Amino acid sequence: MVGVPAHIKGYPYVRRAILMAMEKPELAHALTKALYPALARQFGTTPSCVERAIRSAVDAAWMRGDPEIQRSYFTVDKPSNGVFIAAMAEKLRAGCENIVA
């Protein structure tokens, strides 16, 4: 399992970030200028709190997840926030295209 545990504070941020990156892939490459501030406004917090919570959520997912599945999704030992969000958005977007096609 690659997923972020639902009880982690960053879970709703990661979830929303992935959905936003599915709609606008460029957001995964503009974290500090666009994605974190947008999430902070939505959740009533600061961009730095969003960044930290997402980083903690990715760390938790990496420590608890299935290493084989992680290797199938990522080419790095532990992805950065942006790489994690972009990869998950791309996997989901590809899955949705397969369902529609």
N, C-alpha and C positions, 0 to 999 in steps of 0.2 A: 504494500500500500504506500502510495506517495503522499496521500492526503494529510492535511493539517488537522490536528485534533480539534474538535468543535469547541472544547472548553477553553482553548487558548484565547487570550484577549485579542490577538491579531487575526483570528479566524474570519470575523466579518469583514475586516479590511482586505484580507487576501481574496476572499470570495468576491467582493465587489470590484477589486482591482482586476481580477481575471475577467469578469464580465465586461468591464470597461475596455480592457485591452482586446477583447473579442470584437467589440464594436469599432474601436479605433486602435489598431495595432501600434501606431506610433507612440501611444501613451507609455508603453512598456520601455521606451527608450528616452522618455522625458519624465523620469520619476520625480526629481526634485522641483522641476519647473511647472509640471502640470498634474501628474497623477497624485502625488502626496498632498498638495494643496487642495485638490478637488475632493479627495477622500476626507481630509480634515474638516472641510466645510460641511460635508454631508453628515459627519459623525460628531461635530461640535468639539473638535480637539485641534491639536497643532500638527503641522506636517512632520515635525521631528518625532512626535509621539507615534504617528502612523508608521513612519520608517522603522522605528525601533520595534514596534509591535509586529510588523510584518517580518522583520529579521528574526525575531524570536520564534515566530510561528514557523518560518522556513527551517530554522535550526531544530525545532521540536519534530517537525515532519521528517527531517533528515536522520535524526537519532532513532526514531521509532519505526520508520518506514522499511519496506522490503528492499534490500540492496539490489536485487535483480531487476525489480520494476524501476527503481531509480536509475540504474544503468541504461535501461531501455528508453528512458525519457531524456536523460541528460548525459552529456559527454564530459562533464567536470565532476570532481569529487563532491563538492557541495556548491550548488548554484547561488549566485547573488540574488537579491530580491528581483531585479529586473529580468534576469535569465529565467528564474522560476516562473514569474508572472507571464512572460512572453511564451515560454514553452508550454505551460498549461493552457493558455489561451489558444495557442496554435493547435494543440491536440484536440481541444474541445471544438474548435472551429472546423477542423478536418472531420471530426466525428459527426458534426451536424450536417456537413456537406454530404457525407456518405448516407445519412438518413434521408435527406431530401432527394438525392440523386437516384 
